[in-house]
């Protein structure tokens, strides 16, 4: 066997240094982040209304954490595909905080939504929004319909949207 000249006196042993990765996601996520709000709200609501705990599967993911991840994705994006949920759990620190470091696949989310949720996610999200509105100080008198951006000259678009806003409020 031919051994190159520069490898004659080499030692194959290379020391490895373990970087300690035991840290808590509690320290990383800010105190006023939406992920903490989602965790608090899910702890307060009747979770048995939304998740079917009658049959357990052996896939190993906590149903409450999966529920929190789905609600957080819906709150942030308005919609998240199953593959987006998988990517968020791998790379987003807020989802790592919610899932306690585990990274479910898109199929795990699909099984959870199909088998465990008792109602559509949109209805669950509406119920949770009503719960937040009832238990937190949220000013419901402020109504944003059009989705326009706020600019330095705030009265710039009032002639366009003011009539429509007043008409909508009268119809409510």
Secondary structure, DSSP 4 states (H G I P E B T S, - for coil): ----GGGTT--------PPP----HHHHS-TT-HHHHHHHHHHHS-GGGTB--SS--SS---HHHHHHHHHHHHHHHS---HHHHHHHHHH-HHHHHHHTT----HHHHHHIIIIIBSS-HHHHHHHHHHHHHHHS---TT----S-PPP-SSGGGGHHHHHHHHHHHHHH-
